[in-house]
Amino acid sequence: MKSFPMFIRTSGRRVVIVGGGEQAAQKARLILKTDAQILLVAPELDAELQALVLAGRAVHHRSLSADTFDGAAMGFIATGCPGLDAAAHGLARAVRCPVNVVDRPELCDLTTPALVDRDPVVVAIGSEGTAPVLTREIKTRLEEMLSPSLGGLAALAGRLRPVVNARVPRSQRRAFWAWVFKGAPRMTWTRGGEREAAQAIKAAIDAGGAPRKTAKGHVSLVGAGPGARDLLTLRAVERLQEADVIFYDRLVDPEVLELARRDAERIFVGKHVGAHAWPQDRINAVILTAAQQGKRVVRLKSGDPGIFGRAGEEIAVLRAAGVTVDVVPGITAASAASAAFGESLTERGISDTLILTTGQSREGAALPDSTRHAVPGTTSAYYMSVRQAARIRDDLIARGLPPHSPVRVAIEVSKPGEQLLNCPLGALVETLKAADCDGCAVILVTWPEVSGPEAINRPVAQRPKVCLA
């Protein structure tokens, strides 16, 4: 290493920023994350820096003197003038104050790393100036992995550490803190149960140590999104990182599973339209069994678990057995499809109602009337409907949608095999056959709003604002 990474204490100390423009403001934003006293030195300040002074968060000196850097923790020099930058650097060096001079690496004692801020937990990433793009990529990956609320749990641990030292025997403290940060408290905290987690930690302290493992675990129904792993939510990545066992189906891209813990067990419970290798009852049973063994379980579903994902059935089984469960939403196929086409699912004056529907029904039941909500002013997204395309086409035409109306079909959206098709409604079936599509697709049909007396007189009941069919 040519630079040694370390953390500099800022409490009760001064940080000098020389300059009054955007570059100085960038450094000020960085130091505002700390509790340092900020001294801004420049003849004039831009509006952002002036606001800091007015708010009492910074002090403004118009001129630079020999005493400016004396006793400061560090300094940033960002005047934009090479001569002034060099002069300020000389003053700082005279009093041995380490400084960062913007865009002048040869004058820098300090470099500013990319930060992942979960105060008081902070991760700094640097490359000694050689690969800033790489450091930003690493920062992005870490942002995905670390819960935004992690700092709150660390801060609570800091406040409780003295009482832990007083009440938990030394031989049990390591296990206690491992339970806090790797066990139930952290999992509860990251899913939004801060009060519940804090109460559990305090109860364990009163009891003299971490509780023994309970028989029941926890299940998270996680939306994997349409396919691309960078479309997962941060919360979904967190759950994958926490999981002991993951149950996934055939629509989940293998790259998504790479985000999970390396030692997490992965169990395929794939289901195919018309060929259910794993019946729903069996899936319910294995998820419940894993949770009752005290495991942290992720049921990974493509898209959003609450949209044609049979999440309700799994939730009912788990809750009936007393197992806690949470749902992590994902990007649903309709949203991914419209984004892939570069279009909006709704548009003022054209489509003010979005219908999410399906051409499939559960085994043994009659096929749904998928087009019953379609009227002028609606966009219908048909899930799992490729095999019912002919019926949907005929029903829409019978309802009054012209055969030449445009239809968009997104196949394997966001995945490597993605296909985006446009065709008239009347040619929908032939278009799907030509694309050799028999399964994973979403069909989008917009029935534009009409104008004139017909629109004014149309009964409101025919135009439901939100329909989940």
BELTAQUI-V760588 format. One record per residue. N is the residue number from 0. NEAR is the number of other ideal C-beta (glycine too) atoms within 10 Angstrom. D_LAST is the distance of its C-alpha to the last C-alpha in Angstrom with 2 decimals. Layout:
# BELTAQUI-V760588
N_NEAR_D_LAST, N_NEAR_D_LAST
This chain:
# BELTAQUI-V760588
0_6_60.36, 1_6_61.97, 2_14_60.14, 3_5_59.71, 4_10_56.36, 5_6_56.80, 6_7_55.49, 7_12_57.71, 8_10_57.81, 9_17_57.18, 10_9_57.62, 11_9_60.53, 12_15_61.22, 13_19_61.23, 14_23_59.44, 15_28_60.96, 16_27_59.01, 17_29_61.31, 18_27_59.73, 19_23_57.84, 20_16_55.26, 21_12_51.91, 22_17_53.29, 23_25_54.71, 24_20_51.46, 25_16_49.66, 26_22_52.14, 27_22_51.84, 28_11_48.07, 29_16_48.87, 30_21_51.56, 31_13_49.48, 32_12_47.55, 33_17_50.84, 34_11_53.09, 35_21_55.95, 36_18_58.09, 37_22_57.45, 38_18_60.40, 39_24_59.70, 40_24_62.75, 41_21_62.82, 42_10_64.56, 43_10_61.23, 44_22_57.66, 45_14_54.45, 46_7_52.07, 47_15_50.02, 48_24_53.18, 49_15_54.68, 50_12_51.69, 51_20_52.38, 52_14_55.96, 53_10_55.07, 54_8_52.70, 55_7_55.54, 56_14_53.83, 57_22_56.53, 58_13_60.18, 59_17_61.51, 60_14_64.94, 61_11_66.03, 62_8_68.56, 63_20_68.89, 64_10_71.86, 65_9_73.40, 66_10_71.96, 67_21_68.34, 68_27_67.42, 69_15_69.87, 70_11_68.13, 71_20_64.63, 72_19_62.20, 73_21_61.30, 74_27_61.08, 75_26_59.02, 76_29_60.82, 77_25_58.79, 78_23_61.03, 79_14_60.34, 80_10_64.12, 81_12_65.75, 82_8_69.01, 83_16_67.56, 84_21_65.36, 85_14_68.46, 86_15_70.49, 87_26_67.87, 88_23_67.61, 89_10_71.38, 90_21_71.35, 91_26_68.66, 92_14_70.57, 93_11_73.76, 94_14_72.27, 95_9_70.34, 96_21_66.89, 97_15_64.31, 98_23_62.34, 99_21_59.65, 100_23_60.64, 101_20_57.69, 102_11_58.02, 103_15_61.44, 104_11_60.97, 105_6_64.73, 106_19_65.09, 107_19_62.26, 108_16_63.05, 109_14_59.36, 110_13_56.14, 111_15_52.76, 112_17_50.19, 113_18_46.44, 114_14_45.16, 115_19_42.24, 116_14_42.59, 117_20_41.46, 118_12_44.43, 119_12_46.58, 120_14_45.37, 121_14_46.11, 122_16_46.03, 123_15_48.27, 124_18_48.11, 125_17_50.96, 126_16_52.48, 127_11_55.83, 128_12_54.66, 129_9_54.31, 130_12_50.54, 131_12_48.54, 132_7_45.50, 133_12_45.52, 134_18_45.84, 135_13_42.80, 136_13_40.77, 137_16_42.00, 138_17_41.13, 139_13_37.53, 140_14_37.26, 141_15_38.77, 142_15_36.52, 143_17_33.55, 144_16_35.28, 145_20_36.59, 146_19_34.43, 147_13_35.02, 148_17_35.94, 149_20_38.50, 150_16_41.39, 151_19_40.74, 152_23_41.14, 153_15_44.29, 154_14_45.68, 155_18_45.14, 156_16_46.96, 157_10_49.79, 158_9_50.21, 159_16_50.23, 160_12_52.51, 161_9_55.76, 162_12_54.61, 163_18_53.34, 164_10_56.80, 165_8_58.38, 166_15_56.36, 167_20_55.03, 168_9_57.83, 169_7_58.49, 170_8_57.82, 171_14_54.25, 172_15_53.25, 173_10_52.02, 174_13_49.71, 175_21_48.59, 176_16_47.63, 177_11_45.96, 178_20_43.80, 179_24_43.00, 180_14_42.04, 181_11_40.71, 182_19_39.42, 183_24_37.22, 184_24_38.38, 185_19_37.34, 186_21_33.97, 187_22_33.35, 188_24_34.74, 189_22_32.63, 190_22_29.34, 191_12_30.48, 192_17_32.51, 193_16_35.85, 194_10_37.29, 195_14_36.42, 196_23_37.95, 197_18_41.04, 198_13_41.58, 199_20_41.40, 200_23_43.92, 201_13_46.29, 202_10_46.13, 203_20_47.06, 204_18_49.95, 205_10_51.23, 206_11_51.04, 207_11_53.09, 208_17_50.67, 209_23_47.25, 210_13_45.71, 211_5_45.59, 212_12_42.38, 213_8_39.99, 214_9_38.39, 215_17_34.78, 216_21_33.27, 217_23_30.08, 218_28_26.79, 219_25_24.83, 220_28_21.37, 221_29_21.87, 222_26_19.73, 223_30_21.95, 224_28_20.25, 225_29_20.01, 226_24_23.52, 227_18_26.40, 228_19_28.01, 229_11_28.92, 230_20_25.28, 231_23_25.18, 232_17_25.51, 233_13_28.91, 234_20_27.54, 235_25_26.12, 236_22_29.62, 237_26_31.21, 238_27_29.35, 239_24_30.35, 240_17_33.90, 241_21_33.98, 242_25_32.52, 243_18_34.78, 244_21_32.34, 245_26_29.23, 246_24_26.77, 247_23_25.00, 248_19_23.14, 249_14_24.05, 250_20_21.93, 251_23_23.95, 252_20_26.82, 253_9_30.26, 254_13_31.35, 255_24_28.84, 256_16_30.63, 257_10_33.88, 258_19_32.98, 259_21_33.25, 260_13_36.52, 261_5_38.86, 262_6_39.53, 263_17_35.94, 264_14_35.12, 265_15_32.36, 266_14_30.66, 267_12_28.45, 268_19_25.69, 269_13_24.19, 270_16_21.54, 271_12_21.23, 272_13_18.71, 273_10_20.51, 274_7_23.23, 275_13_22.53, 276_12_25.89, 277_17_24.86, 278_12_22.86, 279_16_20.64, 280_9_23.23, 281_12_25.95, 282_21_24.25, 283_19_23.76, 284_12_27.43, 285_16_28.95, 286_25_27.21, 287_20_28.44, 288_12_31.88, 289_23_32.32, 290_25_31.44, 291_16_33.85, 292_14_36.52, 293_14_36.35, 294_19_34.66, 295_21_32.43, 296_28_29.39, 297_29_26.80, 298_30_23.72, 299_28_23.03, 300_27_19.60, 301_23_18.86, 302_26_16.79, 303_24_15.34, 304_25_15.40, 305_18_12.51, 306_20_9.99, 307_19_9.66, 308_20_13.25, 309_16_13.59, 310_18_15.42, 311_11_14.86, 312_14_16.87, 313_23_19.61, 314_20_19.90, 315_12_20.35, 316_19_23.08, 317_23_24.88, 318_12_24.98, 319_9_26.17, 320_13_29.02, 321_10_29.87, 322_19_28.98, 323_17_27.95, 324_19_24.89, 325_17_23.51, 326_20_20.58, 327_24_21.45, 328_17_18.65, 329_28_18.91, 330_22_18.29, 331_23_15.04, 332_28_15.41, 333_26_14.03, 334_21_16.67, 335_23_19.27, 336_25_18.77, 337_21_19.22, 338_17_22.17, 339_17_23.66, 340_17_23.63, 341_7_25.15, 342_13_22.62, 343_13_20.41, 344_17_16.66, 345_14_17.50, 346_13_20.83, 347_8_22.58, 348_9_23.31, 349_15_21.05, 350_20_17.47, 351_14_16.73, 352_20_12.92, 353_19_10.77, 354_24_7.26, 355_22_6.22, 356_23_4.78, 357_17_7.26, 358_20_9.93, 359_19_11.03, 360_13_11.00, 361_9_13.57, 362_9_17.09, 363_5_18.22, 364_8_14.99, 365_6_14.12, 366_11_12.06, 367_16_8.55, 368_11_8.77, 369_24_7.20, 370_25_9.23, 371_13_8.92, 372_19_8.31, 373_25_10.94, 374_21_14.20, 375_20_17.18, 376_20_16.80, 377_23_13.46, 378_25_12.96, 379_27_10.19, 380_24_10.34, 381_27_9.91, 382_20_10.62, 383_19_12.84, 384_20_13.04, 385_25_16.79, 386_14_17.78, 387_19_15.42, 388_22_16.66, 389_11_18.87, 390_16_16.38, 391_24_14.01, 392_22_17.30, 393_13_18.55, 394_16_15.54, 395_22_15.54, 396_15_19.31, 397_9_19.25, 398_12_17.20, 399_10_19.96, 400_22_19.28, 401_11_22.71, 402_12_23.32, 403_9_25.11, 404_15_22.17, 405_12_22.02, 406_23_19.51, 407_20_19.72, 408_25_19.30, 409_25_19.98, 410_22_21.41, 411_18_22.48, 412_29_21.91, 413_20_24.55, 414_16_26.29, 415_9_29.71, 416_9_28.38, 417_16_26.01, 418_15_25.75, 419_14_24.41, 420_18_24.25, 421_10_24.22, 422_17_24.32, 423_14_23.81, 424_20_20.81, 425_15_23.35, 426_14_24.62, 427_22_21.43, 428_16_22.31, 429_11_25.94, 430_17_25.22, 431_21_23.21, 432_12_26.07, 433_11_28.68, 434_15_27.18, 435_8_27.18, 436_17_23.54, 437_13_21.95, 438_14_19.56, 439_20_19.01, 440_23_17.58, 441_26_14.83, 442_29_14.78, 443_20_14.73, 444_23_15.04, 445_24_16.27, 446_24_16.99, 447_16_19.86, 448_19_20.57, 449_13_23.27, 450_10_26.47, 451_7_29.01, 452_8_28.92, 453_9_25.77, 454_12_23.78, 455_8_25.74, 456_7_25.28, 457_15_21.59, 458_7_20.10, 459_7_18.13, 460_6_15.61, 461_11_14.51, 462_17_13.80, 463_14_11.44, 464_8_12.58, 465_9_9.67, 466_16_5.97, 467_12_3.80, 468_16_0.00
